[in-house]
Amino acid sequence: MTDVNAAIRDAFEHTDYDLGDVAVNRRQVRVPVLQQGADPDALTAVIEEALGADAVVAATVTTEAIDGEDTIGTVVSFRYQP
């Protein structure tokens, strides 16, 4: 089984996006991106490339406060299908 957190962090290491704490709860994954207004299609593409397009189910992209702070960022949430 793929270490989802590590795969996502590795994929974003080569982009201009900074990540907050990636959370994996069972098969629900939450990827906070610290840049506000990040391109949703680009974020989803990076995640799909890291995990495989078939592994990312029902991806949603929202703008919200990151880690309970005043920082507003973009969050990608999806179900992981191994």
C-alpha positions in Angstrom: 0.0 0.0 0.0 1.2 3.5 -0.9 2.2 5.9 1.9 -0.2 8.5 0.8 1.2 11.3 2.9 4.8 10.7 1.7 3.8 10.4 -1.9 1.9 13.7 -1.8 4.7 15.5 -0.1 7.3 14.1 -2.6 5.1 15.2 -5.5 4.7 18.8 -4.2 8.4 19.1 -3.4 9.0 20.0 -7.0 6.3 22.7 -7.3 5.9 26.2 -6.1 3.2 25.2 -3.5 3.9 24.8 0.2 1.8 22.3 2.1 0.4 22.4 5.6 -0.1 19.1 7.6 -1.5 16.5 5.2 -4.1 14.4 7.0 -5.1 10.9 6.2 -8.1 9.4 8.1 -8.9 5.9 6.8 -9.3 6.7 3.1 -10.2 10.4 3.4 -7.3 12.7 2.6 -7.0 16.4 3.3 -4.1 18.3 1.6 -3.8 22.0 2.8 -1.9 24.3 0.4 -0.7 27.4 2.1 -1.0 29.6 -1.0 -4.4 31.3 -1.3 -6.0 31.1 -4.7 -3.9 28.2 -5.9 -5.1 26.7 -9.2 -7.5 23.8 -8.4 -6.8 21.9 -11.6 -3.0 22.1 -11.0 -3.3 20.9 -7.5 -5.5 18.0 -8.5 -3.1 17.1 -11.3 -0.1 16.9 -9.0 -2.0 14.6 -6.6 -3.3 12.4 -9.4 0.2 12.1 -10.8 1.5 11.1 -7.4 -1.1 8.5 -6.6 -2.7 7.6 -10.0 -5.8 9.1 -11.4 -7.9 6.1 -10.5 -6.8 6.4 -6.8 -8.3 9.9 -6.4 -12.0 9.8 -6.0 -14.4 12.7 -5.5 -11.8 15.5 -5.2 -13.0 18.8 -4.0 -11.1 22.1 -3.7 -12.0 24.7 -1.1 -10.6 27.9 0.4 -10.5 27.9 4.2 -8.4 28.7 7.3 -5.4 26.4 7.5 -4.7 24.6 10.8 -7.0 26.9 12.8 -4.8 29.9 12.0 -5.4 33.2 10.4 -3.8 31.8 7.2 -6.3 31.3 4.4 -5.3 28.6 1.9 -6.6 26.1 -0.5 -7.5 22.6 0.6 -7.9 19.6 -1.6 -10.0 16.8 -0.1 -10.6 13.4 -1.7 -11.1 9.7 -1.0 -8.1 7.5 -1.7 -8.9 4.3 -3.5 -5.9 1.9 -3.4 
